[in-house]
Amino acid sequence: MSGTLYVVGTPIGNMSDFSPRAIETLCKVDFIAAEDTRVTIKLLNRFEIKKEMLSYYEHNKNSKGNLIISRILNGESCALVSDAGMPAISDPGEDLVREAHKAGIKVESVPGPSALITAISISGFPCGRFCFEGFLSMNKINRRKHLDELKQEKRTMIFYEAPHKLPATLKDMFNYFGDRKIILVRELTKIHETVHQTTISEAIGYYDENAPKGEFVLIIEGFSEEEKQYTLEDALKIAEDLIKNGESTSSAAKKSAEMTGIKKGDIYKALIG
């Protein structure tokens, strides 16, 4: 008889958020599939858990996934954990869970903290309906296509981002979404947790002057049919900000026109006048 795959949520920062049931589960399984064993060993040591670990991450998920599934089919039980939060959310654990279902293995959740839910709960943004977009692709074409598809998304949007990519991401978001309200949440549940409520343009300026640190959750207001009516002055400011961020005058005028509805020619004339 096959064993069980337990999907176990781990703390996103504060170790005290680790649940008694999660501790009990890690103690009873035969082995643990961990995104990074060096991170998970700290958790195990904190709660005095001694258990075999296998590394399971993006670049070895095919070979290690087959091994894990095989062991579970032979009767062992496995706990799947990520470095922080719920496994399978923007995480290679998604593939292991899918393969377990295909193999007829019982998959059981041991829920824990989730950065996206924690962040939106303290954002103050509408959260009756929202969409989680994860990490944007590093491929420029795929990244821009993704953002272009979201320009008229009416729900609150949530993204994850690493600190070294944040400045470029904010500039791309400004190019496609315009100057919307944004909340940047970092270091959730840790000593330096911050919730930065601002606009995309102001965030660009802030993080050009202040190097981003820690992992970020970005929460952006959705598109509204009743968004403000832009004036030429508004469009000119948007175009000038785009130029500061590296756009040519012509390109900035075009993008500002798309965002504001003001004629490109009028914006261009104002820029060069």
ChimeraX attribute file (.defattr): number of C-alpha atoms within 10 A of each C-alpha:
attribute: neighborCount
match mode: 1-to-1
recipient: residues
	/A:1	9
	/A:2	17
	/A:3	19
	/A:4	20
	/A:5	26
	/A:6	24
	/A:7	25
	/A:8	27
	/A:9	26
	/A:10	27
	/A:11	22
	/A:12	22
	/A:13	19
	/A:14	14
	/A:15	14
	/A:16	8
	/A:17	14
	/A:18	21
	/A:19	18
	/A:20	8
	/A:21	13
	/A:22	19
	/A:23	18
	/A:24	11
	/A:25	18
	/A:26	21
	/A:27	18
	/A:28	13
	/A:29	18
	/A:30	18
	/A:31	21
	/A:32	25
	/A:33	26
	/A:34	22
	/A:35	24
	/A:36	16
	/A:37	19
	/A:38	11
	/A:39	13
	/A:40	21
	/A:41	17
	/A:42	11
	/A:43	18
	/A:44	16
	/A:45	10
	/A:46	10
	/A:47	13
	/A:48	12
	/A:49	15
	/A:50	12
	/A:51	15
	/A:52	11
	/A:53	19
	/A:54	18
	/A:55	16
	/A:56	25
	/A:57	18
	/A:58	11
	/A:59	9
	/A:60	11
	/A:61	18
	/A:62	14
	/A:63	10
	/A:64	17
	/A:65	22
	/A:66	13
	/A:67	13
	/A:68	24
	/A:69	23
	/A:70	15
	/A:71	17
	/A:72	22
	/A:73	18
	/A:74	12
	/A:75	13
	/A:76	18
	/A:77	23
	/A:78	28
	/A:79	26
	/A:80	28
	/A:81	25
	/A:82	27
	/A:83	20
	/A:84	18
	/A:85	21
	/A:86	25
	/A:87	26
	/A:88	18
	/A:89	15
	/A:90	13
	/A:91	15
	/A:92	20
	/A:93	25
	/A:94	12
	/A:95	14
	/A:96	23
	/A:97	23
	/A:98	13
	/A:99	15
	/A:100	21
	/A:101	12
	/A:102	9
	/A:103	14
	/A:104	10
	/A:105	19
	/A:106	15
	/A:107	16
	/A:108	13
	/A:109	15
	/A:110	17
	/A:111	18
	/A:112	20
	/A:113	21
	/A:114	18
	/A:115	24
	/A:116	21
	/A:117	12
	/A:118	15
	/A:119	21
	/A:120	21
	/A:121	12
	/A:122	11
	/A:123	19
	/A:124	10
	/A:125	18
	/A:126	14
	/A:127	14
	/A:128	7
	/A:129	9
	/A:130	19
	/A:131	15
	/A:132	16
	/A:133	15
	/A:134	17
	/A:135	14
	/A:136	17
	/A:137	12
	/A:138	11
	/A:139	8
	/A:140	11
	/A:141	9
	/A:142	12
	/A:143	15
	/A:144	18
	/A:145	11
	/A:146	14
	/A:147	18
	/A:148	15
	/A:149	10
	/A:150	18
	/A:151	16
	/A:152	14
	/A:153	17
	/A:154	15
	/A:155	19
	/A:156	20
	/A:157	24
	/A:158	23
	/A:159	17
	/A:160	21
	/A:161	20
	/A:162	15
	/A:163	16
	/A:164	13
	/A:165	12
	/A:166	22
	/A:167	19
	/A:168	13
	/A:169	18
	/A:170	20
	/A:171	21
	/A:172	19
	/A:173	21
	/A:174	21
	/A:175	26
	/A:176	19
	/A:177	21
	/A:178	20
	/A:179	17
	/A:180	16
	/A:181	17
	/A:182	25
	/A:183	26
	/A:184	23
	/A:185	25
	/A:186	23
	/A:187	19
	/A:188	23
	/A:189	18
	/A:190	12
	/A:191	9
	/A:192	11
	/A:193	13
	/A:194	15
	/A:195	18
	/A:196	14
	/A:197	16
	/A:198	15
	/A:199	18
	/A:200	24
	/A:201	20
	/A:202	15
	/A:203	23
	/A:204	21
	/A:205	14
	/A:206	14
	/A:207	15
	/A:208	13
	/A:209	9
	/A:210	9
	/A:211	11
	/A:212	17
	/A:213	14
	/A:214	14
	/A:215	17
	/A:216	24
	/A:217	24
	/A:218	25
	/A:219	25
	/A:220	23
	/A:221	20
	/A:222	22
	/A:223	17
	/A:224	11
	/A:225	8
	/A:226	6
	/A:227	9
	/A:228	8
	/A:229	9
	/A:230	13
	/A:231	11
	/A:232	17
	/A:233	12
	/A:234	15
	/A:235	26
	/A:236	23
	/A:237	14
	/A:238	25
	/A:239	29
	/A:240	18
	/A:241	20
	/A:242	23
	/A:243	16
	/A:244	11
	/A:245	15
	/A:246	11
	/A:247	16
	/A:248	14
	/A:249	16
	/A:250	16
	/A:251	16
	/A:252	27
	/A:253	29
	/A:254	18
	/A:255	20
	/A:256	29
	/A:257	23
	/A:258	16
	/A:259	20
	/A:260	20
	/A:261	14
	/A:262	21
	/A:263	15
	/A:264	20
	/A:265	13
	/A:266	14
	/A:267	26
	/A:268	20
	/A:269	11
	/A:270	15
	/A:271	16
	/A:272	7
	/A:273	6
